[in-house]
Amino acid sequence: MSTSQDASGAIASPPGDRAFFGHPSGLSTLFFTEMWERFSYYGMRAILILYMTKSFAEGGLGFDERYASLIYATYVSSVWYLPLLGGWLADKIFGARRAVLLGGIVIASGHYAMAINSKITFFAGLILIACGTGLLKPNISAMVGQLYSDNDKRRDAGFSIFYMGINLGAFLSPIVVGFLAQGAWFKNMISSMGMNPNSSWHWGFGAAGVGMTLGILQYLLGGKKLAHVGHKPAERSSAIDVEPSEKLDMVTVVLAVVGGVGGAGLGMYFGEAGVVSALFPTVVGIFAGYLIGTTRLLNGDELKRVLVIFILFIFSILFWMTYEQAGSSMSLFADRLTATTIFGWAYPSRWFQAVPAIFVIILAPVLGAIWQSLAERQPSSPGKFTIGLFFAGIAFAVIAFASTLTGGGRVSPMWLVVVYFLQTIGELCLSPVGLSTVTKLSPKRMVGLMLGVWFLSISIGSYIAGQAARLFEGNNPAVLTKAFGIFAGVTLAAALILAILTPLIKKMTPKAA
């Protein structure tokens, strides 16, 4: 397969390569690799907080909601901030392709560790999964971007298809893992085989590991379709090699150290768990200092592009602050305050987390086709972000109203279905578009790092979302209504502000963005 290289240095597939639904054939390899990686992630996430809060008699760890929420928030946020390091390592050392393979192996090892009934292996597994995800997530997205030249109108649609793969895995995993971890039939089956039925949680964790293993095998078998994409860090010309922004100067080092110390201090002062509370703000502080030091040396055009990424980064945090509550506050809302029976048959509350993925699978091709058909007339990237924030705000207004009905008992599951439908529209207008925009606007020698910055926005939003689970102490409807209402108001206000800023942002970006 021949490849082309655009003016910016990105290696792209030839324009005539339309083997995978009108897109480069390499997209199929990345699609299925990411599908299985997300199968493993969302499958484990679907049972994580329940496993931690269930009693010892039920096979869980017996943690209270506050401690479990802290662990959940720390884990999920680390899954999204470690891509900063993973992107940097790929840009400087490994190359994206090797980083993805190594990340997948580490992730699978983490899931298999959690399949062992031990607190030590539980926490070791969480650490391994977070580290592996840090290597895999930014670099597989960077490889998708490298399949297209900067002016290829298929780019946003290609990321929408890639995003559908993410959610195909997210749809299947809560069903499979939830069945193994919580299903009465499966518990009875392993009990009849002489095993402890409460060990079913660890079968669920093991299934997540099998999913990642399948993803690794698929990635290796489909590697030929990727041609030269992701083989090594982006080629540098001699002119770029001597750019000061490539060097780790003393000012950047000082800023990174100051950022890390400042973050640690804030975490220790405001946190409730000492070193654990300081970990997240310390990492954020280090990379904030590093990014400030690095970006200050960019030239005018590159600096404008990076500033646009940072502006969208802020609004992305606000979106993920609401969306990632699917695994925390809304997970507990589904488990404790939502009816989980249909025609007398009880189903696991974890299955609710498959609902957003169903909607993504249905709607992603539709929105992708819309963006591709509109071509030059499609909304700009900040315009799509605005639409995404608006739908996220409306979704939380709906869940705020539904929480007022919980005083009379469990509410209809249709409330969550409506909420997830609205969130999905918002997600599809923001998340794949954000990935596409970052790969397009980033300086080519910094694509992995800037994708790490993008995932950091998810990390910060996830951390806030994880803390929201603390609102469930006592299941007080009034507290839930107020909290969900605040989230709705903040998100809708953000949509309005971004709509006002959009003309300015468009002036700072190339026409194609």
C-alpha positions as CSV (number, residue, x, y, z in Angstrom):
1,M,0.0,0.0,0.0
2,S,1.3,3.4,-0.9
3,T,1.0,6.3,1.6
4,S,1.1,10.0,1.3
5,Q,2.5,12.7,3.5
6,D,0.9,16.0,3.9
7,A,2.7,19.3,4.3
8,S,2.7,19.1,8.0
9,G,4.5,15.8,8.1
10,A,1.7,13.4,8.9
11,I,1.9,10.0,7.1
12,A,-1.6,9.4,5.6
13,S,-3.3,6.7,3.6
14,P,-3.8,7.4,-0.1
15,P,-7.1,9.3,-0.8
16,G,-8.3,6.3,-2.9
17,D,-8.1,3.9,0.1
18,R,-11.8,3.4,0.9
19,A,-11.8,-0.3,1.9
20,F,-13.5,0.1,5.3
21,F,-16.9,1.8,4.8
22,G,-15.4,4.4,2.5
23,H,-12.4,4.9,4.8
24,P,-8.8,3.6,4.9
25,S,-8.5,-0.1,5.5
26,G,-6.2,0.5,8.6
27,L,-9.2,2.0,10.3
28,S,-10.7,-1.5,10.7
29,T,-7.6,-2.7,12.7
30,L,-7.8,0.3,15.0
31,F,-11.6,0.0,15.2
32,F,-11.6,-3.6,16.5
33,T,-8.5,-3.1,18.8
34,E,-10.2,-0.2,20.5
35,M,-13.5,-2.1,20.6
36,W,-11.9,-4.9,22.7
37,E,-9.9,-2.5,24.8
38,R,-13.1,-0.6,25.7
39,F,-14.9,-4.0,26.3
40,S,-12.3,-4.7,29.0
41,Y,-12.5,-1.1,30.5
42,Y,-16.2,-0.7,30.6
43,G,-16.8,-4.3,31.6
44,M,-14.6,-3.8,34.7
45,R,-15.9,-0.3,35.4
46,A,-19.5,-1.7,35.3
47,I,-18.9,-3.7,38.4
48,L,-16.1,-1.9,40.1
49,I,-17.9,0.4,42.6
50,L,-20.5,-2.3,43.4
51,Y,-17.7,-4.9,44.1
52,M,-16.0,-2.4,46.5
53,T,-19.3,-1.5,48.3
54,K,-20.7,-5.0,48.6
55,S,-20.2,-6.7,52.0
56,F,-17.7,-9.6,52.6
57,A,-20.7,-11.9,52.8
58,E,-21.7,-10.9,49.3
59,G,-18.1,-11.4,47.9
60,G,-17.2,-7.7,47.9
61,L,-14.6,-5.7,49.7
62,G,-17.0,-4.1,52.2
63,F,-15.8,-0.5,51.7
64,D,-18.2,2.3,52.6
65,E,-19.4,4.7,49.8
66,R,-17.0,7.5,50.6
67,Y,-13.9,5.3,50.5
68,A,-15.0,3.4,47.5
69,S,-15.8,6.7,45.7
70,L,-12.3,8.0,46.5
71,I,-10.7,4.8,45.0
72,Y,-13.1,5.0,42.0
73,A,-12.3,8.6,41.4
74,T,-8.6,8.1,41.7
75,Y,-8.6,5.1,39.4
76,V,-10.8,6.6,36.7
77,S,-9.0,9.9,36.7
78,S,-5.6,8.2,36.5
79,V,-6.8,6.2,33.5
80,W,-7.4,9.5,31.8
81,Y,-4.4,11.5,33.0
82,L,-1.7,8.9,32.4
83,P,-2.2,9.3,28.6
84,L,-0.2,12.5,29.1
85,L,2.8,10.4,29.9
86,G,1.9,7.7,27.4
87,G,1.6,10.2,24.6
88,W,4.9,11.8,25.5
89,L,6.7,8.4,25.6
90,A,5.3,7.5,22.1
91,D,6.3,10.9,20.7
92,K,9.9,10.7,22.1
93,I,10.7,6.9,22.4
94,F,8.3,4.1,21.4
95,G,6.3,5.3,18.5
96,A,2.5,4.9,18.6
97,R,2.3,1.4,17.3
98,R,4.6,-0.2,19.9
99,A,3.0,1.9,22.6
100,V,-0.4,0.5,21.8
101,L,0.8,-3.1,21.8
102,L,2.6,-2.7,25.1
103,G,-0.3,-0.9,26.6
104,G,-2.7,-3.7,25.6
105,I,-0.5,-6.3,27.3
106,V,-0.2,-4.4,30.5
107,I,-4.0,-3.8,30.6
108,A,-4.7,-7.5,30.1
109,S,-2.3,-8.3,32.9
110,G,-4.2,-6.0,35.2
111,H,-7.6,-7.6,34.5
112,Y,-6.2,-11.0,35.2
113,A,-4.7,-9.8,38.4
114,M,-8.1,-8.6,39.5
115,A,-9.5,-12.1,38.7
116,I,-7.6,-13.3,41.8
117,N,-9.5,-12.9,45.1
118,S,-7.0,-10.7,47.0
119,K,-6.9,-7.0,48.0
120,I,-3.2,-6.9,46.9
121,T,-4.0,-8.2,43.4
122,F,-7.1,-5.9,43.2
123,F,-5.1,-2.8,43.8
124,A,-2.2,-4.0,41.6
125,G,-4.7,-4.7,38.8
126,L,-6.0,-1.2,39.0
127,I,-2.5,0.2,38.7
128,L,-1.6,-2.0,35.8
129,I,-4.8,-1.1,33.9
130,A,-4.3,2.6,34.5
131,C,-0.7,2.4,33.2
132,G,-1.6,0.3,30.2
133,T,-4.5,2.6,29.2
134,G,-2.1,5.6,29.5
135,L,0.0,4.0,26.8
136,L,-2.8,2.8,24.5
137,K,-5.5,5.5,24.5
138,P,-3.7,8.6,23.1
139,N,-1.6,6.6,20.6
140,I,-4.4,4.6,19.0
141,S,-6.3,7.8,18.5
142,A,-3.1,9.5,17.0
143,M,-2.9,6.6,14.6
144,V,-6.4,7.1,13.4
145,G,-5.6,10.7,12.7
146,Q,-2.5,9.7,10.7
147,L,-4.7,7.7,8.4
148,Y,-6.0,11.0,7.0
149,S,-4.3,14.1,5.6
150,D,-5.2,17.4,7.3
151,N,-7.6,18.4,4.5
152,D,-9.4,15.1,4.1
153,K,-13.1,15.7,4.7
154,R,-13.6,12.1,5.9
155,R,-11.6,12.8,9.1
156,D,-14.5,13.7,11.5
157,A,-16.6,10.9,10.0
158,G,-13.7,8.5,10.4
159,F,-13.4,9.3,14.1
160,S,-17.2,8.8,14.4
161,I,-16.8,5.3,13.0
162,F,-13.8,4.7,15.3
163,Y,-16.0,6.0,18.2
164,M,-18.7,3.4,17.2
165,G,-16.1,0.7,17.8
166,I,-15.5,2.1,21.3
167,N,-19.2,1.9,22.1
168,L,-19.7,-1.5,20.5
169,G,-17.3,-2.8,23.2
170,A,-19.0,-0.6,25.8
171,F,-22.4,-2.1,24.9
172,L,-21.3,-5.8,25.0
173,S,-19.2,-5.6,28.2
174,P,-21.7,-4.6,30.9
175,I,-24.0,-7.4,29.6
176,V,-21.3,-10.1,29.6
177,V,-19.4,-9.0,32.7
178,G,-22.6,-8.0,34.5
179,F,-24.0,-11.5,33.9
180,L,-20.9,-13.2,35.2
181,A,-20.5,-11.0,38.2
182,Q,-24.2,-10.6,39.3
183,G,-26.2,-13.1,37.3
184,A,-28.1,-15.5,39.5
185,W,-28.0,-18.3,36.9
186,F,-24.2,-18.1,36.6
187,K,-23.8,-18.0,40.4
188,N,-26.0,-21.2,40.7
189,M,-23.9,-22.8,38.0
190,I,-20.6,-22.3,39.6
191,S,-22.1,-23.2,43.0
192,S,-23.2,-26.5,41.5
193,M,-19.6,-27.1,40.5
194,G,-18.4,-26.7,44.1
195,M,-17.2,-23.1,43.8
196,N,-18.1,-20.2,46.0
197,P,-20.9,-18.3,44.2
198,N,-19.6,-15.0,45.6
199,S,-16.4,-15.5,43.5
200,S,-18.5,-14.5,40.5
201,W,-17.1,-11.0,40.7
202,H,-13.7,-12.3,39.8
203,W,-15.1,-14.2,36.8
204,G,-16.3,-10.8,35.6
205,F,-12.9,-9.3,36.0
206,G,-11.3,-12.2,34.2
207,A,-13.7,-11.8,31.3
208,A,-12.5,-8.3,30.8
209,G,-9.0,-9.6,30.6
210,V,-10.0,-12.1,27.9
211,G,-11.5,-9.2,25.9
212,M,-8.3,-7.3,26.0
213,T,-6.3,-10.4,24.9
214,L,-8.6,-10.7,21.9
215,G,-7.9,-7.1,21.1
216,I,-4.1,-7.7,21.2
217,L,-4.3,-10.7,18.9
218,Q,-6.5,-8.7,16.4
219,Y,-4.1,-5.8,16.5
220,L,-1.1,-8.0,15.6
221,L,-3.0,-9.9,12.8
222,G,-4.3,-6.6,11.3
223,G,-1.0,-4.7,11.5
224,K,-0.3,-5.0,7.7
225,K,-3.3,-2.8,7.0
226,L,-1.7,0.1,8.9
227,A,1.3,0.3,6.5
228,H,3.7,2.9,8.0
229,V,1.2,4.5,10.4
230,G,2.5,4.6,14.0
231,H,5.7,2.7,13.4
232,K,7.9,5.3,15.0
233,P,7.8,8.8,16.3
234,A,6.9,11.4,13.7
235,E,9.7,12.0,11.2
236,R,11.5,15.3,12.0
237,S,13.3,17.5,9.5
238,S,16.7,19.0,10.6
239,A,14.9,22.3,10.9
240,I,12.4,20.9,13.4
241,D,15.2,19.0,15.3
242,V,16.7,22.3,16.4
243,E,13.5,24.0,17.4
244,P,13.7,25.2,21.0
245,S,10.3,23.8,21.7
246,E,11.8,20.3,21.3
247,K,14.3,20.9,24.1
248,L,13.6,20.4,27.8
249,D,14.9,23.9,28.8
250,M,15.4,24.9,32.4
251,V,12.4,27.1,32.6
252,T,10.2,24.2,31.6
253,V,11.8,22.0,34.2
254,V,11.2,24.7,36.9
255,L,7.6,25.2,35.9
256,A,7.0,21.4,36.0
257,V,8.5,21.1,39.5
258,V,6.6,24.2,40.8
259,G,3.4,22.8,39.3
260,G,3.9,19.4,40.9
261,V,4.7,20.8,44.3
262,G,1.8,23.2,44.1
263,G,-0.6,20.4,43.1
264,A,0.7,18.1,45.9
265,G,0.1,20.9,48.4
266,L,-3.4,21.6,47.3
267,G,-4.2,17.8,47.3
268,M,-2.9,17.4,50.8
269,Y,-4.6,20.5,52.1
270,F,-8.1,19.9,50.6
271,G,-8.1,16.1,50.3
272,E,-9.2,13.6,52.9
273,A,-6.8,10.7,52.2
274,G,-3.3,12.2,52.5
275,V,-1.0,10.9,49.7
276,V,-3.9,9.4,47.8
277,S,-5.6,12.7,47.5
278,A,-2.4,14.4,46.5
279,L,-1.6,12.0,43.6
280,F,-4.0,13.4,41.0
281,P,-3.3,17.1,41.5
282,T,0.4,16.4,41.6
283,V,0.4,14.8,38.2
284,V,-1.8,17.5,36.8
285,G,0.5,20.2,38.2
286,I,3.6,18.6,36.7
287,F,2.1,18.4,33.3
288,A,0.5,21.8,33.5
289,G,4.0,23.3,34.2
290,Y,5.5,21.2,31.4
291,L,2.9,22.3,28.9
292,I,3.2,26.0,29.8
293,G,7.0,25.7,29.4
294,T,6.7,23.9,26.1
295,T,4.0,25.9,24.4
296,R,5.6,29.3,25.3
297,L,8.3,28.4,22.7
298,L,5.9,27.6,19.8
299,N,5.7,29.9,16.8
300,G,2.7,32.1,16.2
301,D,0.5,29.7,14.1
302,E,1.3,26.7,16.2
303,L,0.6,28.7,19.4
304,K,-2.8,29.7,18.2
305,R,-3.7,26.1,17.4
306,V,-2.6,24.9,20.8
307,L,-4.5,27.7,22.5
308,V,-7.7,26.6,20.7
309,I,-7.1,23.0,22.1
310,F,-6.7,24.4,25.6
311,I,-10.0,26.4,25.2
312,L,-11.9,23.3,24.1
313,F,-10.1,21.4,26.9
314,I,-11.9,23.6,29.5
315,F,-15.3,22.9,28.0
316,S,-14.5,19.2,27.6
317,I,-14.0,19.0,31.4
318,L,-17.5,20.3,32.0
319,F,-19.0,17.8,29.6
320,W,-17.2,14.7,31.1
321,M,-18.0,15.9,34.6
322,T,-21.6,15.0,33.8
323,Y,-21.0,12.1,31.4
324,E,-18.7,10.1,33.6
325,Q,-21.2,10.0,36.4
326,A,-22.6,6.9,34.5
327,G,-20.1,4.9,36.5
328,S,-20.6,6.7,39.8
329,S,-23.7,8.6,40.9
330,M,-25.9,7.4,38.1
331,S,-24.7,3.8,38.6
332,L,-25.9,4.0,42.2
333,F,-29.1,5.8,41.1
334,A,-29.7,2.8,38.8
335,D,-28.9,0.2,41.5
336,R,-30.8,1.8,44.4
337,L,-33.5,4.1,43.1
338,T,-34.5,2.7,39.7
339,A,-36.8,-0.3,39.0
340,T,-34.8,-3.3,37.7
341,T,-37.5,-5.7,36.8
342,I,-39.5,-6.2,33.6
343,F,-42.5,-8.5,33.5
344,G,-41.4,-9.9,36.9
345,W,-37.9,-10.7,35.7
346,A,-35.1,-9.0,37.6
347,Y,-32.0,-7.9,35.6
348,P,-28.7,-6.6,36.9
349,S,-28.5,-2.8,37.3
350,R,-25.2,-2.9,35.5
351,W,-27.0,-3.4,32.2
352,F,-28.1,0.2,32.2
353,Q,-24.5,1.1,31.3
354,A,-25.0,-0.7,28.0
355,V,-27.8,1.7,27.0
356,P,-25.5,4.6,26.0
357,A,-23.5,2.3,23.8
358,I,-26.6,1.1,22.0
359,F,-27.5,4.7,21.2
360,V,-23.9,5.4,20.0
361,I,-23.9,2.4,17.7
362,I,-27.2,3.5,16.3
363,L,-26.5,7.3,16.0
364,A,-22.7,7.4,15.3
365,P,-23.1,6.3,11.6
366,V,-26.0,8.8,11.3
367,L,-24.1,11.7,12.6
368,G,-20.9,10.6,10.7
369,A,-23.0,10.6,7.4
370,I,-24.4,14.0,8.2
371,W,-21.0,15.6,8.8
372,Q,-19.6,14.0,5.6
373,S,-22.6,15.0,3.5
374,L,-22.5,18.6,4.8
375,A,-18.8,18.9,4.0
376,E,-18.0,22.6,4.0
377,R,-21.4,23.5,5.5
378,Q,-21.1,21.4,8.6
379,P,-20.8,23.2,12.0
380,S,-17.3,24.1,13.1
381,S,-15.6,22.1,15.9
382,P,-16.6,24.6,18.6
383,G,-20.1,24.7,17.2
384,K,-20.3,20.9,17.6
385,F,-18.9,21.3,21.1
386,T,-21.7,23.8,21.9
387,I,-24.4,21.3,20.7
388,G,-22.8,18.6,22.8
389,L,-22.8,20.7,26.0
390,F,-26.4,21.7,25.4
391,F,-27.6,18.1,25.2
392,A,-25.6,17.2,28.3
393,G,-27.2,20.0,30.3
394,I,-30.7,19.0,29.2
395,A,-29.9,15.3,30.2
396,F,-29.0,16.4,33.7
397,A,-32.1,18.6,34.0
398,V,-34.1,15.4,33.2
399,I,-32.3,13.3,35.9
400,A,-32.7,16.2,38.4
401,F,-36.5,16.0,37.8
402,A,-36.5,12.2,38.0
403,S,-34.8,12.4,41.4
404,T,-37.7,14.3,42.8
405,L,-39.9,11.2,42.2
406,T,-37.7,8.8,44.2
407,G,-39.4,9.7,47.5
408,G,-42.3,7.4,46.4
409,G,-40.0,4.4,45.6
410,R,-38.0,3.3,42.7
411,V,-38.6,5.2,39.4
412,S,-39.2,3.9,35.9
413,P,-36.0,2.9,34.0
414,M,-37.3,5.0,31.1
415,W,-35.9,8.1,32.9
416,L,-32.4,6.7,32.6
417,V,-33.0,5.7,29.0
418,V,-34.0,9.3,28.1
419,V,-31.1,10.7,30.0
420,Y,-28.6,8.4,28.2
421,F,-30.2,9.2,24.8
422,L,-29.7,12.9,25.3
423,Q,-26.1,12.4,26.7
424,T,-25.3,10.2,23.7
425,I,-26.2,13.0,21.2
426,G,-24.0,15.3,23.2
427,E,-21.2,12.8,23.3
428,L,-21.2,12.2,19.6
429,C,-21.1,16.0,18.9
430,L,-18.1,16.5,21.3
431,S,-15.9,13.4,21.8
432,P,-15.0,12.1,18.3
433,V,-14.9,15.7,17.1
434,G,-12.5,16.6,19.9
435,L,-10.2,13.7,18.9
436,S,-10.3,14.7,15.3
437,T,-9.7,18.4,16.1
438,V,-6.7,17.7,18.4
439,T,-5.0,15.4,15.8
440,K,-5.6,18.2,13.2
441,L,-4.5,21.2,15.2
442,S,-1.5,19.7,17.2
443,P,2.1,20.3,16.0
444,K,3.0,16.9,14.5
445,R,5.9,16.4,16.9
446,M,3.4,16.8,19.8
447,V,0.3,14.8,18.6
448,G,0.6,12.1,21.3
449,L,1.2,14.6,24.1
450,M,-1.7,16.9,23.0
451,L,-4.0,13.9,22.8
452,G,-2.8,13.2,26.4
453,V,-4.0,16.7,27.2
454,W,-7.4,16.0,25.7
455,F,-7.7,12.8,27.8
456,L,-6.6,14.9,30.8
457,S,-9.9,16.8,30.4
458,I,-11.7,13.5,30.7
459,S,-9.6,12.7,33.7
460,I,-10.5,15.9,35.6
461,G,-14.2,15.4,34.6
462,S,-14.1,11.8,35.8
463,Y,-12.5,12.8,39.1
464,I,-15.3,15.3,39.8
465,A,-17.9,12.7,38.7
466,G,-16.4,10.1,41.0
467,Q,-16.7,12.4,44.0
468,A,-20.4,12.9,43.1
469,A,-21.2,9.4,44.3
470,R,-20.8,10.7,47.9
471,L,-24.2,12.4,47.4
472,F,-25.8,9.0,47.8
473,E,-25.2,8.8,51.6
474,G,-28.8,8.3,52.8
475,N,-30.2,8.5,49.3
476,N,-31.7,11.9,50.0
477,P,-33.9,13.0,47.0
478,A,-33.6,16.7,47.9
479,V,-29.8,16.5,47.9
480,L,-29.8,14.6,44.6
481,T,-32.2,17.1,42.9
482,K,-30.1,20.0,44.0
483,A,-26.8,18.4,42.9
484,F,-28.1,17.2,39.5
485,G,-29.7,20.6,39.0
486,I,-26.4,22.4,39.6
487,F,-24.7,20.1,37.1
488,A,-27.4,20.9,34.6
489,G,-27.1,24.7,35.1
490,V,-23.3,24.7,34.9
491,T,-23.3,22.7,31.6
492,L,-26.0,24.8,30.0
493,A,-24.2,28.0,31.0
494,A,-21.0,26.6,29.5
495,A,-22.9,25.9,26.2
496,L,-24.0,29.5,26.1
497,I,-20.5,30.8,26.8
498,L,-18.9,28.6,24.1
499,A,-21.5,29.7,21.6
500,I,-20.5,33.3,22.3
501,L,-16.8,32.5,22.0
502,T,-17.2,30.4,18.8
503,P,-16.6,33.3,16.3
504,L,-13.3,34.2,18.1
505,I,-12.2,30.6,18.1
506,K,-12.9,30.1,14.4
507,K,-10.6,33.1,13.7
508,M,-7.8,31.3,15.5
509,T,-8.2,28.0,13.6
510,P,-7.6,26.9,10.0
511,K,-10.7,26.9,7.8
512,A,-10.9,23.1,7.8
513,A,-11.3,23.0,11.6
